[in-house]
């Protein structure tokens, strides 16, 4: 992602998930809405699980729409993150929201954090509403 290895070391990226019904978190730099993705809440056996469970990650990831979103979103981050760094930002928070903050946003946040790790970064991950 970044041209200089040092940029990766000095920029702290936080990936956050949240539920819109609990409010958009303050002090985030980029908010991405995941409510257009198929909702595992409506699959009875998946409802009690969270996006930290492989079953939810597999369900959310099984749709072409999710793959298209991930491709476009990671491309956007690949463009934006160096631009933020070039502006002197040392902290950047990217938040993913869904209705309750338990399923879709958590799964997408986890997948995004994994992608950032593949790029050589060490993101912090925070799931604000996963236990609500």
N, CA, C and O atoms as CSV, one atom per row, in Angstrom:
chain,resi,resn,atom,element,x,y,z
A,1,UNK,N,N,0.830,-1.195,0.000
A,1,UNK,CA,C,0.000,0.000,0.000
A,1,UNK,C,C,0.869,1.250,0.000
A,1,UNK,O,O,0.658,2.145,-0.819
A,2,UNK,N,N,1.831,1.327,0.895
A,2,UNK,CA,C,2.625,2.537,1.031
A,2,UNK,C,C,3.952,2.372,0.324
A,2,UNK,O,O,4.519,1.281,0.270
A,3,UNK,N,N,4.438,3.484,-0.218
A,3,UNK,CA,C,5.694,3.447,-0.934
A,3,UNK,C,C,6.892,3.210,-0.031
A,3,UNK,O,O,7.850,2.554,-0.438
A,4,UNK,N,N,6.853,3.724,1.166
A,4,UNK,CA,C,7.969,3.592,2.098
A,4,UNK,C,C,7.564,2.675,3.244
A,4,UNK,O,O,6.489,2.826,3.825
A,5,UNK,N,N,8.432,1.727,3.560
A,5,UNK,CA,C,8.130,0.788,4.641
A,5,UNK,C,C,7.869,1.520,5.948
A,5,UNK,O,O,7.043,1.080,6.748
A,6,UNK,N,N,8.561,2.631,6.176
A,6,UNK,CA,C,8.381,3.388,7.408
A,6,UNK,C,C,6.979,3.924,7.575
A,6,UNK,O,O,6.492,4.051,8.698
A,7,UNK,N,N,6.317,4.242,6.464
A,7,UNK,CA,C,4.946,4.741,6.540
A,7,UNK,C,C,4.029,3.724,7.203
A,7,UNK,O,O,3.140,4.085,7.974
A,8,UNK,N,N,4.250,2.459,6.898
A,8,UNK,CA,C,3.428,1.407,7.491
A,8,UNK,C,C,3.637,1.349,8.995
A,8,UNK,O,O,2.711,1.065,9.756
A,9,UNK,N,N,4.861,1.622,9.409
A,9,UNK,CA,C,5.191,1.507,10.826
A,9,UNK,C,C,4.679,2.685,11.643
A,9,UNK,O,O,4.427,2.536,12.839
A,10,UNK,N,N,4.520,3.853,11.025
A,10,UNK,CA,C,4.170,5.047,11.785
A,10,UNK,C,C,2.696,5.413,11.695
A,10,UNK,O,O,2.236,6.265,12.454
A,11,UNK,N,N,1.952,4.805,10.800
A,11,UNK,CA,C,0.533,5.114,10.654
A,11,UNK,C,C,-0.286,4.015,11.309
A,11,UNK,O,O,-0.208,2.851,10.916
A,12,UNK,N,N,-1.075,4.394,12.315
A,12,UNK,CA,C,-1.927,3.421,12.993
A,12,UNK,C,C,-3.300,3.412,12.345
A,12,UNK,O,O,-4.027,4.405,12.389
A,13,UNK,N,N,-3.647,2.290,11.746
A,13,UNK,CA,C,-4.963,2.128,11.143
A,13,UNK,C,C,-5.819,1.300,12.089
A,13,UNK,O,O,-5.425,0.214,12.515
A,14,UNK,N,N,-6.990,1.824,12.409
A,14,UNK,CA,C,-7.963,1.092,13.218
A,14,UNK,C,C,-9.143,0.747,12.332
A,14,UNK,O,O,-9.685,1.601,11.630
A,15,UNK,N,N,-9.531,-0.512,12.375
A,15,UNK,CA,C,-10.713,-0.990,11.672
A,15,UNK,C,C,-11.775,-1.230,12.733
A,15,UNK,O,O,-11.542,-1.948,13.706
A,16,UNK,N,N,-12.935,-0.628,12.543
A,16,UNK,CA,C,-13.998,-0.700,13.542
A,16,UNK,C,C,-15.285,-1.203,12.901
A,16,UNK,O,O,-15.578,-0.898,11.745
A,17,UNK,N,N,-16.046,-1.974,13.664
A,17,UNK,CA,C,-17.407,-2.319,13.249
A,17,UNK,C,C,-18.374,-1.682,14.241
A,17,UNK,O,O,-18.037,-1.454,15.403
A,18,UNK,N,N,-19.582,-1.402,13.760
A,18,UNK,CA,C,-20.591,-0.790,14.627
A,18,UNK,C,C,-21.975,-1.076,14.065
A,18,UNK,O,O,-22.120,-1.502,12.919
A,19,UNK,N,N,-22.987,-0.834,14.888
A,19,UNK,CA,C,-24.378,-0.949,14.467
A,19,UNK,C,C,-25.004,0.421,14.352
A,19,UNK,O,O,-24.923,1.229,15.277
A,20,UNK,N,N,-25.634,0.687,13.206
A,20,UNK,CA,C,-26.279,1.990,13.011
A,20,UNK,C,C,-27.346,2.254,14.067
A,20,UNK,O,O,-27.572,3.403,14.445
A,21,UNK,N,N,-28.006,1.192,14.548
A,21,UNK,CA,C,-29.057,1.432,15.542
A,21,UNK,C,C,-28.488,1.893,16.886
A,21,UNK,O,O,-29.236,2.323,17.764
A,22,UNK,N,N,-27.165,1.802,17.044
A,22,UNK,CA,C,-26.496,2.297,18.251
A,22,UNK,C,C,-25.771,3.616,17.987
A,22,UNK,O,O,-25.100,4.145,18.874
A,23,UNK,N,N,-25.904,4.142,16.784
A,23,UNK,CA,C,-25.281,5.414,16.423
A,23,UNK,C,C,-23.948,5.248,15.716
A,23,UNK,O,O,-23.196,4.309,15.977
A,24,UNK,N,N,-23.675,6.174,14.820
A,24,UNK,CA,C,-22.390,6.179,14.117
A,24,UNK,C,C,-21.315,6.644,15.096
A,24,UNK,O,O,-21.504,7.649,15.780
A,25,UNK,N,N,-20.197,5.933,15.173
A,25,UNK,CA,C,-19.164,6.338,16.123
A,25,UNK,C,C,-18.559,7.692,15.762
A,25,UNK,O,O,-18.360,7.994,14.585
A,26,UNK,N,N,-18.271,8.499,16.769
A,26,UNK,CA,C,-17.612,9.785,16.495
A,26,UNK,C,C,-16.136,9.554,16.171
A,26,UNK,O,O,-15.581,8.493,16.458
A,27,UNK,N,N,-15.537,10.535,15.589
A,27,UNK,CA,C,-14.087,10.528,15.360
A,27,UNK,C,C,-13.602,9.374,14.490
A,27,UNK,O,O,-12.532,8.817,14.738
A,28,UNK,N,N,-14.380,9.013,13.477
A,28,UNK,CA,C,-13.893,8.065,12.481
A,28,UNK,C,C,-13.614,8.850,11.204
A,28,UNK,O,O,-14.216,9.896,10.961
A,29,UNK,N,N,-12.711,8.342,10.405
A,29,UNK,CA,C,-12.312,9.052,9.193
A,29,UNK,C,C,-13.089,8.610,7.961
A,29,UNK,O,O,-13.308,9.399,7.042
A,30,UNK,N,N,-13.501,7.361,7.945
A,30,UNK,CA,C,-14.200,6.814,6.791
A,30,UNK,C,C,-15.243,5.829,7.293
A,30,UNK,O,O,-14.922,4.927,8.068
A,31,UNK,N,N,-16.492,5.992,6.857
A,31,UNK,CA,C,-17.580,5.095,7.245
A,31,UNK,C,C,-18.090,4.393,5.993
A,31,UNK,O,O,-18.401,5.036,4.990
A,32,UNK,N,N,-18.171,3.071,6.065
A,32,UNK,CA,C,-18.697,2.275,4.961
A,32,UNK,C,C,-19.892,1.472,5.461
A,32,UNK,O,O,-19.814,0.791,6.484
A,33,UNK,N,N,-20.986,1.559,4.736
A,33,UNK,CA,C,-22.261,0.950,5.111
A,33,UNK,C,C,-22.356,-0.448,4.511
A,33,UNK,O,O,-22.271,-0.611,3.294
A,34,UNK,N,N,-22.531,-1.449,5.357
A,34,UNK,CA,C,-22.633,-2.844,4.909
A,34,UNK,C,C,-24.070,-3.350,4.899
A,34,UNK,O,O,-24.294,-4.544,4.705
A,35,UNK,N,N,-25.041,-2.477,5.102
A,35,UNK,CA,C,-26.433,-2.929,5.205
A,35,UNK,C,C,-27.005,-3.431,3.892
A,35,UNK,O,O,-28.087,-4.018,3.889
A,36,UNK,N,N,-26.325,-3.224,2.787
A,36,UNK,CA,C,-26.801,-3.733,1.503
A,36,UNK,C,C,-26.450,-5.210,1.317
A,36,UNK,O,O,-26.984,-5.860,0.418
A,37,UNK,N,N,-25.564,-5.743,2.152
A,37,UNK,CA,C,-25.178,-7.150,2.045
A,37,UNK,C,C,-26.252,-8.040,2.667
A,37,UNK,O,O,-26.951,-7.607,3.583
A,38,UNK,N,N,-26.397,-9.281,2.183
A,38,UNK,CA,C,-27.377,-10.201,2.775
A,38,UNK,C,C,-27.144,-10.342,4.281
A,38,UNK,O,O,-26.008,-10.443,4.746
A,39,UNK,N,N,-28.246,-10.345,5.025
A,39,UNK,CA,C,-28.188,-10.280,6.483
A,39,UNK,C,C,-28.361,-11.655,7.123
A,39,UNK,O,O,-29.435,-12.246,7.016
A,40,UNK,N,N,-27.326,-12.178,7.788
A,40,UNK,CA,C,-27.450,-13.473,8.455
A,40,UNK,C,C,-28.417,-13.460,9.636
A,40,UNK,O,O,-28.796,-14.519,10.135
A,41,UNK,N,N,-28.815,-12.285,10.081
A,41,UNK,CA,C,-29.802,-12.193,11.165
A,41,UNK,C,C,-31.089,-12.929,10.793
A,41,UNK,O,O,-31.772,-13.468,11.663
A,42,UNK,N,N,-31.416,-12.951,9.506
A,42,UNK,CA,C,-32.662,-13.570,9.056
A,42,UNK,C,C,-32.538,-15.067,8.823
A,42,UNK,O,O,-33.507,-15.708,8.418
A,43,UNK,N,N,-31.363,-15.635,9.073
A,43,UNK,CA,C,-31.162,-17.087,9.011
A,43,UNK,C,C,-31.130,-17.559,10.463
A,43,UNK,O,O,-30.171,-17.308,11.193
A,44,UNK,N,N,-32.198,-18.249,10.864
A,44,UNK,CA,C,-32.406,-18.530,12.284
A,44,UNK,C,C,-31.201,-19.164,12.975
A,44,UNK,O,O,-30.852,-18.771,14.088
A,45,UNK,N,N,-30.562,-20.141,12.326
A,45,UNK,CA,C,-29.434,-20.816,12.981
A,45,UNK,C,C,-28.179,-19.932,13.059
A,45,UNK,O,O,-27.263,-20.219,13.830
A,46,UNK,N,N,-28.141,-18.871,12.268
A,46,UNK,CA,C,-26.991,-17.958,12.302
A,46,UNK,C,C,-27.202,-16.771,13.241
A,46,UNK,O,O,-26.238,-16.136,13.667
A,47,UNK,N,N,-28.444,-16.476,13.558
A,47,UNK,CA,C,-28.776,-15.282,14.342
A,47,UNK,C,C,-27.976,-15.150,15.640
A,47,UNK,O,O,-27.487,-14.057,15.927
A,48,UNK,N,N,-27.819,-16.220,16.443
A,48,UNK,CA,C,-27.106,-16.036,17.714
A,48,UNK,C,C,-25.590,-15.867,17.567
A,48,UNK,O,O,-24.918,-15.502,18.531
A,49,UNK,N,N,-25.054,-16.124,16.392
A,49,UNK,CA,C,-23.616,-16.017,16.162
A,49,UNK,C,C,-23.233,-14.574,15.853
A,49,UNK,O,O,-24.100,-13.710,15.721
A,50,UNK,N,N,-21.945,-14.320,15.741
A,50,UNK,CA,C,-21.461,-12.988,15.362
A,50,UNK,C,C,-20.508,-13.121,14.179
A,50,UNK,O,O,-20.145,-14.223,13.768
A,51,UNK,N,N,-20.121,-11.986,13.652
A,51,UNK,CA,C,-19.178,-11.961,12.544
A,51,UNK,C,C,-17.791,-12.460,12.901
A,51,UNK,O,O,-16.933,-12.570,12.026
A,52,UNK,N,N,-17.556,-12.763,14.166
A,52,UNK,CA,C,-16.301,-13.390,14.576
A,52,UNK,C,C,-16.337,-14.893,14.351
A,52,UNK,O,O,-15.292,-15.544,14.341
A,53,UNK,N,N,-17.539,-15.454,14.169
A,53,UNK,CA,C,-17.690,-16.886,13.929
A,53,UNK,C,C,-17.471,-17.212,12.453
A,53,UNK,O,O,-17.944,-16.481,11.583
A,54,UNK,N,N,-16.760,-18.301,12.164
A,54,UNK,CA,C,-16.523,-18.684,10.766
A,54,UNK,C,C,-17.817,-18.884,9.969
A,54,UNK,O,O,-17.847,-18.618,8.767
A,55,UNK,N,N,-18.872,-19.344,10.620
A,55,UNK,CA,C,-20.137,-19.562,9.906
A,55,UNK,C,C,-20.690,-18.253,9.342
A,55,UNK,O,O,-21.211,-18.221,8.228
A,56,UNK,N,N,-20.573,-17.189,10.109
A,56,UNK,CA,C,-21.047,-15.878,9.638
A,56,UNK,C,C,-20.112,-15.346,8.562
A,56,UNK,O,O,-20.569,-14.823,7.546
A,57,UNK,N,N,-18.819,-15.475,8.775
A,57,UNK,CA,C,-17.857,-15.016,7.772
A,57,UNK,C,C,-18.069,-15.746,6.451
A,57,UNK,O,O,-18.010,-15.137,5.383
A,58,UNK,N,N,-18.317,-17.058,6.528
A,58,UNK,CA,C,-18.570,-17.839,5.308
A,58,UNK,C,C,-19.865,-17.403,4.640
A,58,UNK,O,O,-19.922,-17.267,3.418
A,59,UNK,N,N,-20.910,-17.184,5.443
A,59,UNK,CA,C,-22.198,-16.763,4.885
A,59,UNK,C,C,-22.063,-15.417,4.182
A,59,UNK,O,O,-22.447,-15.278,3.021
A,60,UNK,N,N,-21.521,-14.432,4.881
A,60,UNK,CA,C,-21.385,-13.095,4.300
A,60,UNK,C,C,-20.478,-13.147,3.073
A,60,UNK,O,O,-20.745,-12.482,2.072
A,61,UNK,N,N,-19.419,-13.928,3.147
A,61,UNK,CA,C,-18.468,-14.020,2.048
A,61,UNK,C,C,-18.926,-14.848,0.869
A,61,UNK,O,O,-18.261,-14.863,-0.167
A,62,UNK,N,N,-20.049,-15.539,1.002
A,62,UNK,CA,C,-20.495,-16.456,-0.056
A,62,UNK,C,C,-21.209,-15.758,-1.206
A,62,UNK,O,O,-21.539,-16.404,-2.200
A,63,UNK,N,N,-21.451,-14.476,-1.098
A,63,UNK,CA,C,-22.213,-13.754,-2.116
A,63,UNK,C,C,-21.285,-12.982,-3.049
A,63,UNK,O,O,-20.299,-12.387,-2.615
A,64,UNK,N,N,-21.616,-13.003,-4.329
A,64,UNK,CA,C,-20.853,-12.241,-5.323
A,64,UNK,C,C,-20.841,-10.757,-4.964
A,64,UNK,O,O,-19.846,-10.067,-5.183
A,65,UNK,N,N,-21.944,-10.275,-4.416
A,65,UNK,CA,C,-22.029,-8.875,-4.007
A,65,UNK,C,C,-20.935,-8.530,-2.989
A,65,UNK,O,O,-20.347,-7.449,-3.043
A,66,UNK,N,N,-20.671,-9.448,-2.071
A,66,UNK,CA,C,-19.617,-9.234,-1.075
A,66,UNK,C,C,-18.254,-9.157,-1.745
A,66,UNK,O,O,-17.437,-8.300,-1.410
A,67,UNK,N,N,-18.012,-10.059,-2.696
A,67,UNK,CA,C,-16.728,-10.049,-3.402
A,67,UNK,C,C,-16.539,-8.749,-4.175
A,67,UNK,O,O,-15.449,-8.178,-4.185
A,68,UNK,N,N,-17.601,-8.286,-4.818
A,68,UNK,CA,C,-17.523,-7.025,-5.554
A,68,UNK,C,C,-17.237,-5.862,-4.602
A,68,UNK,O,O,-16.424,-4.987,-4.901
A,69,UNK,N,N,-17.914,-5.864,-3.455
A,69,UNK,CA,C,-17.686,-4.820,-2.455
A,69,UNK,C,C,-16.239,-4.846,-1.959
A,69,UNK,O,O,-15.583,-3.807,-1.888
A,70,UNK,N,N,-15.749,-6.037,-1.617
A,70,UNK,CA,C,-14.379,-6.147,-1.113
A,70,UNK,C,C,-13.373,-5.663,-2.151
A,70,UNK,O,O,-12.427,-4.952,-1.812
A,71,UNK,N,N,-13.567,-6.038,-3.398
A,71,UNK,CA,C,-12.648,-5.597,-4.460
A,71,UNK,C,C,-12.622,-4.079,-4.566
A,71,UNK,O,O,-11.555,-3.469,-4.630
A,72,UNK,N,N,-13.802,-3.479,-4.584
A,72,UNK,CA,C,-13.876,-2.026,-4.734
A,72,UNK,C,C,-13.383,-1.299,-3.482
A,72,UNK,O,O,-12.691,-0.285,-3.571
A,73,UNK,N,N,-13.749,-1.830,-2.325
A,73,UNK,CA,C,-13.371,-1.180,-1.072
A,73,UNK,C,C,-11.864,-1.264,-0.839
A,73,UNK,O,O,-11.258,-0.278,-0.419
A,74,UNK,N,N,-11.248,-2.416,-1.101
A,74,UNK,CA,C,-9.803,-2.514,-0.910
A,74,UNK,C,C,-9.065,-1.650,-1.934
A,74,UNK,O,O,-8.003,-1.103,-1.637
A,75,UNK,N,N,-9.620,-1.530,-3.123
A,75,UNK,CA,C,-9.038,-0.630,-4.120
A,75,UNK,C,C,-9.111,0.819,-3.634
A,75,UNK,O,O,-8.157,1.581,-3.794
A,76,UNK,N,N,-10.242,1.194,-3.042
A,76,UNK,CA,C,-10.393,2.537,-2.483
A,76,UNK,C,C,-9.385,2.772,-1.358
A,76,UNK,O,O,-8.738,3.818,-1.313
A,77,UNK,N,N,-9.250,1.808,-0.454
A,77,UNK,CA,C,-8.290,1.958,0.642
A,77,UNK,C,C,-6.864,2.024,0.117
A,77,UNK,O,O,-6.038,2.767,0.647
A,78,UNK,N,N,-6.575,1.252,-0.917
A,78,UNK,CA,C,-5.249,1.267,-1.526
A,78,UNK,C,C,-4.915,2.658,-2.059
A,78,UNK,O,O,-3.756,3.072,-2.058
A,79,UNK,N,N,-5.936,3.367,-2.511
A,79,UNK,CA,C,-5.777,4.742,-2.994
A,79,UNK,C,C,-5.733,5.756,-1.841
A,79,UNK,O,O,-4.883,6.645,-1.818
A,80,UNK,N,N,-6.664,5.606,-0.885
A,80,UNK,CA,C,-6.816,6.613,0.166
A,80,UNK,C,C,-5.745,6.577,1.248
A,80,UNK,O,O,-5.287,7.630,1.692
A,81,UNK,N,N,-5.341,5.399,1.676
A,81,UNK,CA,C,-4.414,5.318,2.809
A,81,UNK,C,C,-3.107,6.069,2.550
A,81,UNK,O,O,-2.675,6.828,3.417
A,82,UNK,N,N,-2.465,5.892,1.403
A,82,UNK,CA,C,-1.250,6.684,1.165
A,82,UNK,C,C,-1.533,8.185,1.107
A,82,UNK,O,O,-0.701,8.990,1.526
A,83,UNK,N,N,-2.699,8.562,0.591
A,83,UNK,CA,C,-3.044,9.986,0.524
A,83,UNK,C,C,-3.194,10.572,1.923
A,83,UNK,O,O,-2.738,11.685,2.184
A,84,UNK,N,N,-3.832,9.826,2.823
A,84,UNK,CA,C,-3.944,10.284,4.212
A,84,UNK,C,C,-2.561,10.407,4.850
A,84,UNK,O,O,-2.282,11.382,5.547
A,85,UNK,N,N,-1.704,9.429,4.612
A,85,UNK,CA,C,-0.351,9.457,5.168
A,85,UNK,C,C,0.417,10.658,4.630
A,85,UNK,O,O,1.117,11.342,5.377
A,86,UNK,N,N,0.283,10.912,3.334
A,86,UNK,CA,C,0.982,12.049,2.725
A,86,UNK,C,C,0.522,13.382,3.303
A,86,UNK,O,O,1.255,14.370,3.245
A,87,UNK,N,N,-0.675,13.417,3.855
A,87,UNK,CA,C,-1.179,14.627,4.506
A,87,UNK,C,C,-0.754,14.709,5.970
A,87,UNK,O,O,-1.159,15.619,6.694
A,88,UNK,N,N,0.065,13.751,6.396
A,88,UNK,CA,C,0.603,13.795,7.749
A,88,UNK,C,C,-0.246,13.102,8.796
A,88,UNK,O,O,-0.013,13.277,9.992
A,89,UNK,N,N,-1.224,12.320,8.372
A,89,UNK,CA,C,-2.072,11.613,9.341
A,89,UNK,C,C,-1.311,10.441,9.939
A,89,UNK,O,O,-0.778,9.608,9.206
A,90,UNK,N,N,-1.257,10.369,11.242
A,90,UNK,CA,C,-0.595,9.246,11.898
A,90,UNK,C,C,-1.600,8.224,12.414
A,90,UNK,O,O,-1.230,7.110,12.785
A,91,UNK,N,N,-2.877,8.610,12.437
A,91,UNK,CA,C,-3.951,7.731,12.902
A,91,UNK,C,C,-5.083,7.814,11.892
A,91,UNK,O,O,-5.464,8.901,11.459
A,92,UNK,N,N,-5.617,6.662,11.523
A,92,UNK,CA,C,-6.731,6.605,10.585
A,92,UNK,C,C,-7.694,5.522,11.046
A,92,UNK,O,O,-7.280,4.394,11.312
A,93,UNK,N,N,-8.984,5.860,11.144
A,93,UNK,CA,C,-9.998,4.893,11.557
A,93,UNK,C,C,-11.003,4.707,10.439
A,93,UNK,O,O,-11.601,5.665,9.950
A,94,UNK,N,N,-11.176,3.451,10.044
A,94,UNK,CA,C,-12.153,3.067,9.028
A,94,UNK,C,C,-13.223,2.253,9.738
A,94,UNK,O,O,-12.919,1.239,10.366
A,95,UNK,N,N,-14.481,2.695,9.640
A,95,UNK,CA,C,-15.581,2.038,10.346
A,95,UNK,C,C,-16.554,1.413,9.360
A,95,UNK,O,O,-16.927,2.024,8.359
A,96,UNK,N,N,-16.956,0.193,9.659
A,96,UNK,CA,C,-17.947,-0.530,8.869
A,96,UNK,C,C,-19.204,-0.679,9.712
A,96,UNK,O,O,-19.134,-1.128,10.856
A,97,UNK,N,N,-20.354,-0.306,9.155
A,97,UNK,CA,C,-21.599,-0.388,9.900
A,97,UNK,C,C,-22.600,-1.319,9.261
A,97,UNK,O,O,-22.659,-1.450,8.038
A,98,UNK,N,N,-23.386,-1.963,10.098
A,98,UNK,CA,C,-24.572,-2.693,9.651
A,98,UNK,C,C,-25.676,-2.361,10.659
A,98,UNK,O,O,-25.481,-1.498,11.515
A,99,UNK,N,N,-26.795,-3.010,10.576
A,99,UNK,CA,C,-27.928,-2.629,11.414
A,99,UNK,C,C,-27.599,-2.720,12.902
A,99,UNK,O,O,-27.696,-1.728,13.623
A,100,UNK,N,N,-27.209,-3.915,13.362
A,100,UNK,CA,C,-26.957,-4.108,14.783
A,100,UNK,C,C,-25.496,-4.120,15.181
A,100,UNK,O,O,-25.176,-4.009,16.364
A,101,UNK,N,N,-24.602,-4.253,14.209
A,101,UNK,CA,C,-23.180,-4.289,14.513
A,101,UNK,C,C,-22.683,-5.627,15.018
A,101,UNK,O,O,-21.663,-5.698,15.703
A,102,UNK,N,N,-23.405,-6.697,14.678
A,102,UNK,CA,C,-23.028,-8.019,15.178
A,102,UNK,C,C,-22.587,-8.983,14.083
A,102,UNK,O,O,-21.786,-9.881,14.345
A,103,UNK,N,N,-23.090,-8.817,12.868
A,103,UNK,CA,C,-22.846,-9.814,11.827
A,103,UNK,C,C,-22.018,-9.273,10.661
A,103,UNK,O,O,-20.808,-9.489,10.593
A,104,UNK,N,N,-22.690,-8.563,9.741
A,104,UNK,CA,C,-22.053,-8.139,8.495
A,104,UNK,C,C,-20.865,-7.220,8.711
A,104,UNK,O,O,-19.793,-7.454,8.154
A,105,UNK,N,N,-21.039,-6.182,9.510
A,105,UNK,CA,C,-19.937,-5.228,9.704
A,105,UNK,C,C,-18.740,-5.885,10.377
A,105,UNK,O,O,-17.594,-5.559,10.067
A,106,UNK,N,N,-19.000,-6.799,11.289
A,106,UNK,CA,C,-17.915,-7.499,11.986
A,106,UNK,C,C,-17.152,-8.389,11.007
A,106,UNK,O,O,-15.921,-8.388,10.988
A,107,UNK,N,N,-17.885,-9.144,10.200
A,107,UNK,CA,C,-17.240,-10.029,9.223
A,107,UNK,C,C,-16.406,-9.235,8.222
A,107,UNK,O,O,-15.284,-9.623,7.897
A,108,UNK,N,N,-16.956,-8.126,7.734
A,108,UNK,CA,C,-16.232,-7.303,6.757
A,108,UNK,C,C,-15.029,-6.623,7.415
A,108,UNK,O,O,-13.967,-6.523,6.801
A,109,UNK,N,N,-15.182,-6.164,8.637
A,109,UNK,CA,C,-14.053,-5.550,9.345
A,109,UNK,C,C,-12.919,-6.557,9.536
A,109,UNK,O,O,-11.750,-6.225,9.337
A,110,UNK,N,N,-13.262,-7.771,9.918
A,110,UNK,CA,C,-12.247,-8.814,10.096
A,110,UNK,C,C,-11.536,-9.113,8.783
A,110,UNK,O,O,-10.315,-9.263,8.745
A,111,UNK,N,N,-12.303,-9.197,7.720
A,111,UNK,CA,C,-11.721,-9.490,6.408
A,111,UNK,C,C,-10.829,-8.332,5.940
A,111,UNK,O,O,-9.779,-8.555,5.338
A,112,UNK,N,N,-11.249,-7.115,6.216
A,112,UNK,CA,C,-10.449,-5.949,5.841
A,112,UNK,C,C,-9.149,-5.913,6.639
A,112,UNK,O,O,-8.091,-5.611,6.088
A,113,UNK,N,N,-9.223,-6.214,7.918
A,113,UNK,CA,C,-8.015,-6.252,8.750
A,113,UNK,C,C,-7.050,-7.317,8.234
A,113,UNK,O,O,-5.840,-7.094,8.209
A,114,UNK,N,N,-7.573,-8.462,7.827
A,114,UNK,CA,C,-6.719,-9.519,7.268
A,114,UNK,C,C,-6.041,-9.035,5.988
A,114,UNK,O,O,-4.861,-9.306,5.762
A,115,UNK,N,N,-6.793,-8.318,5.154
A,115,UNK,CA,C,-6.227,-7.776,3.916
A,115,UNK,C,C,-5.107,-6.780,4.235
A,115,UNK,O,O,-4.061,-6.795,3.585
A,116,UNK,N,N,-5.324,-5.920,5.229
A,116,UNK,CA,C,-4.291,-4.960,5.618
A,116,UNK,C,C,-3.038,-5.673,6.128
A,116,UNK,O,O,-1.919,-5.240,5.851
A,117,UNK,N,N,-3.225,-6.762,6.868
A,117,UNK,CA,C,-2.070,-7.537,7.338
A,117,UNK,C,C,-1.293,-8.106,6.156
A,117,UNK,O,O,-0.062,-8.143,6.173
A,118,UNK,N,N,-2.016,-8.548,5.130
A,118,UNK,CA,C,-1.356,-9.051,3.919
A,118,UNK,C,C,-0.538,-7.954,3.242
A,118,UNK,O,O,0.435,-8.244,2.545
A,119,UNK,N,N,-0.925,-6.704,3.443
A,119,UNK,CA,C,-0.213,-5.562,2.862
A,119,UNK,C,C,0.955,-5.117,3.743
A,119,UNK,O,O,1.644,-4.147,3.423
A,120,UNK,N,N,1.176,-5.822,4.845
A,120,UNK,CA,C,2.296,-5.497,5.720
A,120,UNK,C,C,1.966,-4.546,6.849
A,120,UNK,O,O,2.867,-4.055,7.529
A,121,UNK,N,N,0.685,-4.280,7.059
A,121,UNK,CA,C,0.279,-3.370,8.131
A,121,UNK,C,C,-0.131,-4.163,9.369
A,121,UNK,O,O,-0.313,-5.379,9.311
A,122,UNK,N,N,-0.271,-3.457,10.482
A,122,UNK,CA,C,-0.716,-4.067,11.737
A,122,UNK,C,C,-1.913,-3.274,12.251
A,122,UNK,O,O,-1.772,-2.451,13.156
A,123,UNK,N,N,-3.087,-3.517,11.680
A,123,UNK,CA,C,-4.253,-2.738,12.101
A,123,UNK,C,C,-4.743,-3.146,13.484
A,123,UNK,O,O,-4.618,-4.300,13.893
A,124,UNK,N,N,-5.299,-2.179,14.187
A,124,UNK,CA,C,-6.054,-2.482,15.398
A,124,UNK,C,C,-7.488,-2.752,14.952
A,124,UNK,O,O,-7.971,-2.137,14.001
A,125,UNK,N,N,-8.163,-3.663,15.633
A,125,UNK,CA,C,-9.542,-3.999,15.281
A,125,UNK,C,C,-10.403,-3.807,16.514
A,125,UNK,O,O,-10.070,-4.271,17.605
A,126,UNK,N,N,-11.515,-3.117,16.322
A,126,UNK,CA,C,-12.440,-2.866,17.435
A,126,UNK,C,C,-13.859,-3.122,16.953
A,126,UNK,O,O,-14.300,-2.537,15.963
A,127,UNK,N,N,-14.573,-3.995,17.653
A,127,UNK,CA,C,-15.972,-4.297,17.329
A,127,UNK,C,C,-16.838,-3.688,18.435
A,127,UNK,O,O,-17.093,-4.318,19.462
A,128,UNK,N,N,-17.275,-2.471,18.205
A,128,UNK,CA,C,-17.944,-1.702,19.252
A,128,UNK,C,C,-19.223,-2.359,19.761
A,128,UNK,O,O,-19.465,-2.380,20.968
A,129,UNK,N,N,-20.046,-2.895,18.858
A,129,UNK,CA,C,-21.387,-3.345,19.250
A,129,UNK,C,C,-21.591,-4.850,19.146
A,129,UNK,O,O,-22.728,-5.315,19.234
A,130,UNK,N,N,-20.537,-5.619,18.965
A,130,UNK,CA,C,-20.686,-7.053,18.720
A,130,UNK,C,C,-21.374,-7.774,19.878
A,130,UNK,O,O,-22.033,-8.790,19.655
A,131,UNK,N,N,-21.242,-7.285,21.090
A,131,UNK,CA,C,-21.823,-7.956,22.259
A,131,UNK,C,C,-23.201,-7.419,22.634
A,131,UNK,O,O,-23.785,-7.861,23.624
A,132,UNK,N,N,-23.726,-6.477,21.862
A,132,UNK,CA,C,-25.021,-5.872,22.218
A,132,UNK,C,C,-26.171,-6.683,21.675
A,132,UNK,O,O,-27.330,-6.323,21.879
